[in-house]
Amino acid sequence: MDKSTIRVATDVGGTFTDLVCFETNSETGDVKIVTAKSDTTPPNFEEGVLNVLKKGNVDPAGIDFMAHGTTVVINALTERKGVKVGLITTKGFRDTLELARGNRPDFFNLHYGKPKPFVERRLRQEIPGRMTYQGEEMVPLDLSALPSILDLFRKEGVEAVAISFLHSYANPSHEQATMAEVKKLWPEVAVVSSHQITREWREYERTNTAVLSAYVQPAAERYLSHLKDGLIKQDFDGSIYIMQSNCGVDTIESVSAIPITMVESGPASGFWGAAELGRLIGEKDVLALDIGGTTAKCALIEGGEVRIMTDYWIERDKSSAGYPIMVPVVDLVEIGNGGGSIAWVDDFGKLHVGPQSAGAMPGPAAYGRGGVEATTTDANLWLGRINKDYFCGGSLDADMGAVETALAKVGDKLGVDKDEAARGIIRIANNNMVNALKLVSLNRGHDPRDFTLVAFGGGGAMHAVALGKELGVKKVVIPAGASVFSAWGMMMSDLRRDYFVTHLVDLAKNAANEIEQLFTQSEAVALKQFATEDIAADRVKFLRYGKFRYQNQEHTTEVLIEGAITDASIAQITENFHAAYEHEYTYRLDAPVELVGIHLVAAAEVGKLEMVEKPVTGTPASEAVKSERKVDYATQGIFDAKIYDGDKLEPGMSFVGPAIIEDSGTTVVVDPECKVEVDGYSNIHIHLQA
């Protein structure tokens, strides 16, 4: 009789698809861990998932629990590979999408053009009916024009319908009635209403979110369906959950209905994993850094909690305002700096790294697939930081001739040799990443010296020590299985849903009952949804947050609310807001405070992995040394570094740099005089002074 439980997580990235498999013996508690990587396979992403399962020798028939993260939504949006959408909105508000906001990033550009809406004007149709901001019906809903609107949509080839009415966050009944009628008149079409996604105000953001969700729904639903069918064909009969942007997982059925919630599912799982790892090792204040093949992403975790926001935008840069997506997303900063980021020299002789990337094809010059541009990976190879004889875990022969040619081209433009060009690429890449880490820490009132840097992804461990030194962090931690850490993070995630409700009320003693009732109602809605998935109420845990501001301000600060809200607790909640506001903005005001809305987190465990600490073996670290080579540390000079086999490191081992730790997916660069310790979970702790 099989006494093992098999949990699997797969993560589809821009370059690679990752796998982590945990096989737990239910009698002994022993855990066997399998990791694997394979190429991502656009546009049929499900093939990459099935490929990586095969590469890791994981039989879908034996899987009990599976979590999956994917870039299919963000790819469909940025590559404009969604479907034609029709919008139904309140009479007089069809141009909300086009008017957008006045946030012109290129402020002095007289020829600036706002981002083009995802729905053409003729496909933005209006229906009479109006709610007030308090949710009271001002004008009755009139659906008499709906059949002719749907006829127009059919004629124009519309494949998905978005519904967004004014003030539906306060009362969604008009949207619900319209949605029901659309499904009745046109059962085949995909339809999304804004209230299904968010109950927050801000008309443009909410409408755009509904439109983008409709835009990707058919593609996402098709992808998830193909993935599920592909697994079932291989006799999979376990539970499959999809990673969300809010650091939780959700059922495949729920995600198929509102796919926009997984717009940043890949990064979210990594940052949730960093928070869980911090709790595990007693470091609850964490700066998390994820360096992949295309981008570097970072987030700040305070007190073990990942900050979640709904002010999320795509394609926002110095020349475009971008598009808002009002869904719960982990608060992160993303830059175009990864292992495949291309180094280039501008017309003024200045070196840049990224945001352009070599991607998976052709990839860095070292891949030998025709890439001719020098990348961060090529620079690390040339300087000996990556082992050319163990490139990609030995699965690929590094084309050092192509690397030399690519670096020489950069060096010629700069007037330096290949070595100096490679050092420059590393320094510029590090500088870009330090600036991103400062955006989530110093710029928000946090001192990096109070935090531990947790670095993961294929490139995180190569740059982490240099970044940690620049920021002055307490120490650097490289997780076990760092290259597939995002997939591991999914194994630690709960089935989670975030509920945001806009409701304005002055924060005074007589408001306690009104605010408590708002939370209670939202909790009842959450429990009802969980009940439809056979999750009992006693398994659901809640976290309450309030979104507060000083009266007459525009934006809010979120504050955790503990326990029931009473007249006695209002004063403490007010003081907590003052303190949080002062921490972020360095001052507080002597002004009345008001609640703008609530944020309720509802979560339930659905197969979370239990980590078991391994005992210290007493084996000396010298047993893990496999060789020695010269390594160029870019800013500190060239040293003879000991090369450690990452797979042979055991709990309790310690040593001092200069050193390199290699395993099949990660290279850890340890600077001179940095002390390394391996903990009971096989994580690598690097103290920045011996």
C-alpha positions, -999 to +999 in steps of 0.1 A: +000+000+000+013+034-010+020+055+021+033+086+003+017+120-004+029+137-035+025+175-038+036+192-070+040+229-080+047+241-115+055+277-125+055+289-161+080+318-165+090+338-195+120+316-202+116+284-182+089+263-166+098+251-131+088+220-111+090+212-074+078+179-062+075+169-025+069+132-018+062+128+019+062+094+036+032+095+059+047+070+083+082+083+087+077+119+077+107+117+054+105+140+024+119+134-011+123+166-031+125+166-069+132+198-089+133+203-127+133+229-153+123+229-190+118+255-217+085+274-216+065+265-247+044+295-260+017+297-271+009+261-259+021+267-223+005+235-211+030+215-231+058+230-210+041+218-178+037+183-191+073+183-203+087+194-170+067+167-152+082+141-176+117+156-171+113+153-133+100+117-136+067+127-119+038+106-129+006+127-129-014+096-118+003+097-084-001+134-077-024+143-047-021+181-048-010+204-076-005+241-076+002+260-108+014+295-116+014+309-151+022+340-172-006+333-197-026+363-186+001+389-185+014+375-218-020+378-235-023+414-223+012+427-233+013+408-266-024+418-274-034+381-279-068+384-263-102+385-279-125+413-292-145+427-263-178+446-261-185+468-231-219+475-216-219+505-193-241+532-177-257+557-201-234+587-206-202+568-195-191+550-226-160+572-229-147+566-194-121+542-208-109+568-233-108+597-209-088+576-184-068+597-159-047+629-162-016+612-150+007+620-179+042+606-172+057+624-202+044+657-188+061+682-212+054+661-244+029+682-263+022+653-286+015+628-258-013+603-265-032+584-239-030+546-241-054+532-266-085+515-249-089+478-253-124+484-266-132+505-297-158+532-292-185+516-313-183+485-291-188+505-259-226+505-255-248+522-230-279+512-210-302+535-189-301+529-152-282+546-123-272+540-087-260+566-063-227+563-044-247+550-015-262+521-035-297+536-039-314+533-073-316+567-089-328+556-124-344+522-130-325+497-152-339+495-187-327+464-207-349+469-237-319+479-259-298+448-248-309+425-276-299+450-303-266+456-285-258+419-285-267+417-322-242+444-329-216+425-308-222+393-328-219+411-361-186+427-350-171+394-339-171+401-302-161+370-282-164+384-246-186+410-229-176+432-200-202+449-178-194+479-156-220+503-142-215+535-122-214+529-084-220+491-088-194+487-060-221+500-037-250+480-052-243+455-079-280+445-086-281+463-120-249+445-131-263+412-119-295+416-138-277+426-170-253+397-167-281+372-162-299+386-193-268+385-215-262+348-205-299+341-213-298+358-247-262+347-257-252+316-237-220+310-256-203+343-250-178+349-221-192+376-198-176+394-168-191+420-145-170+445-125-186+435-092-173+400-096-138+413-094-139+443-071-162+463-049-139+493-048-147+528-062-128+545-090-148+541-122-121+541-148-099+515-129-129+492-122-141+494-158-107+488-173-103+458-150-135+442-162-126+448-198-091+433-194-106+403-176-130+397-204-102+402-230-082+373-216-110+351-203-114+328-234-077+323-238-071+316-201-101+293-199-089+274-229-054+271-215-066+259-181-089+235-198-061+221-220-039+218-189-065+199-170-074+177-199-037+169-205-032+159-169-064+138-169-053+119-200-023+109-179-046+096-152-043+126-128-072+126-104-059+149-076-067+185-068-053+213-090-052+249-077-040+280-096-017+306-080-032+341-077-016+375-076-026+379-039-002+352-028-029+326-024-042+298-046-078+293-059-097+266-076-094+262-114-132+268-118-130+301-099-100+313-118-115+304-152-144+327-144-122+357-134-087+350-149-074+385-143-067+376-107-037+356-118-021+385-137+010+383-115+007+348-102+044+338-107+060+366-087+034+364-060+043+328-052+079+336-048+073+365-024+048+344-004+075+317-002+100+343+011+075+353+038+070+317+048+107+311+048+112+341+070+087+328+095+105+294+094+140+308+101+129+335+125+134+365+101+100+381+097+113+413+081+125+404+047+136+421+015+127+395-012+145+395-046+136+373-076+160+374-105+148+354-135+159+352-171+141+384-182+133+405-151+142+412-115+113+417-090+115+428-054+091+432-025+093+441+012+078+418+038+073+433+073+063+412+103+059+381+081+031+398+060+033+405+023+018+438+014-012+435-010-025+464-031-050+471-058-033+500-074-016+479-101-008+490-136+007+473-167+028+489-194+034+519-172+067+536-180+082+571-186+063+576-218+029+559-211+004+560-183-003+523-188-035+504-179-049+499-144-059+465-130-079+467-098-072+432-084-053+422-052-016+420-063+015+417-042+032+451-039+063+447-059+088+466-081+098+450-114+127+460-137+140+446-169+172+431-155+176+393-156+201+367-167+191+373-203+192+411-201+212+426-230+241+449-225+242+478-250+261+511-255+241+543-264+252+571-288+269+589-259+291+559-250+272+550-219+267+513-209+232+500-202+219+466-192+183+458-201+154+461-203+157+443-236+162+405-231+175+377-252+147+355-238+147+317-242+154+320-280+180+327-290+190+333-253+224+345-241+253+341-265+266+313-243+236+292-253+250+287-288+216+293-304+226+323-325+225+350-299+251+377-306+244+402-279+262+401-245+240+395-215+244+394-178+247+356-179+275+359-205+294+384-182+290+361-152+304+332-173+334+352-186+344+363-151+343+327-138+314+333-115+294+307-135+312+275-142+316+271-180+321+234-175+288+230-155+266+255-174+229+250-167+238+221-144+259+205-171+229+202-195+244+227-219+279+233-233+287+270-229+297+286-262+326+307-249+336+317-284+303+334-289+306+350-254+340+364-262+327+379-295+297+394-278+317+410-250+344+422-274+317+441-293+306+459-261+342+465-251+351+480-285+323+506-282+334+515-247+371+515-255+379+487-229+389+450-230+365+421-226+372+417-189+364+453-181+333+451-203+321+421-183+328+438-150+309+469-162+279+448-171+278+432-136+282+466-119+254+482-140+231+453-135+237+454-097+231+491-096+198+487-114+187+461-088+199+481-058+177+510-070+147+487-073+153+474-038+155+510-025+121+518-040+104+491-018+124+500+013+140+534+017+114+552-004+087+538+019+103+547+052+121+513+059+157+510+067+173+480+048+196+474+078+166+460+097+159+434+070+173+401+057+177+398+020+162+366+006+173+361-030+160+334-054+153+327-090+180+315-114+201+346-110+193+358-075+221+340-057+248+354-081+241+390-073+226+388-037+258+393-017+269+424-037+234+439-033+232+431+004+265+448+010+254+479-009+222+481+011+237+471+045+212+443+052+215+421+083+224+390+062+216+373+029+196+340+027+196+318-004+167+293-001+171+256-008+160+251-044+164+288-051+160+284-089+126+269-085+116+288-053+085+304-068+071+269-073+080+260-037+061+291-026+029+277-041+032+247-018+031+270+012+000+290-001-035+288+013-067+290-007-071+327-003-096+354-014-094+391-008-125+412-005-124+450-009-155+470-002-157+508-005-177+524+023-171+559+037-176+566+074-159+590+098-137+571+123-157+581+154-170+561+184-205+559+170-191+543+138-180+511+155-212+492+149-214+502+112-178+492+105-182+459+124-213+451+104-195+458+071-168+432+081-194+407+093-214+409+060-182+404+040-172+374+061-206+359+055-202+363+017-167+346+020-180+317+040-208+311+015-183+310-014-160+286+005-190+264+014-197+258-023-163+242-025-169+220+006-147+240+029-162+242+063-164+275+082-141+264+109-113+260+084-115+296+072-094+322+089-099+360+085-076+390+085-092+424+087-077+456+073-091+491+071-082+517+044-080+550+062-071+586+053-073+621+068-105+638+057-102+655+022-072+635+012-073+614-020-055+582-012-055+558+018-032+539+042-040+504+051-040+494+088-045+459+103-075+457+126-074+430+154-105+417+170-140+429+169-146+467+164-161+484+194-164+520+206-134+513+229-112+501+201-118+531+177-092+552+196-066+525+192-074+520+155-071+558+150-037+558+167-025+529+146-034+548+115-015+579+127+016+557+134+014+540+100+009+572+082+038+589+100+061+558+093+054+561+055+053+599+051+074+611+082+046+633+096+011+631+110-018+656+109-041+669+136-072+662+114-102+639+115-097+604+101-122+585+079-126+549+068-127+547+030-132+509+028-123+475+041-100+448+030-109+413+042-086+383+037-102+349+039-079+319+038-081+281+043-054+255+042-057+231+012-026+209+014+001+232+027+035+215+030+049+209+065+086+215+066+108+192+088+142+204+101+171+181+095+196+174+123+232+186+122+254+158+109+288+172+120+303+166+085+329+193+078+323+217+049+355+205+032+336+173+022+315+194-001+345+211-019+348+198-055+374+221-069+390+256-069+392+283-096+399+319-102+368+341-099+366+378-108+344+395-082+339+426-105+346+452-078+369+434-054+394+418-078+403+382-087+405+355-060+411+318-059+377+306-048+368+272-034+339+256-054+313+238-032+288+212-045+255+226-033+240+191-033+265+179-007+260+208+017+245+196+050+229+213+080+256+228+103+283+232+077+300+266+076+329+282+058+342+316+047+345+331+012+358+336-014+336+307-025+312+296-052+283+272-044+270+253-074+240+231-080+221+222-111+199+253-110+218+279-090+252+295-086+259+313-053+286+339-054+302+343-019+324+373-015+358+373+004+354+374+042+317+365+041+307+336+064+284+309+051+262+287+073+237+260+063+206+257+084+184+226+091+162+233+061+192+234+038+190+272+033+223+291+029+228+320+053+255+344+043+268+369+069+284+398+052+313+399+076+331+368+088 
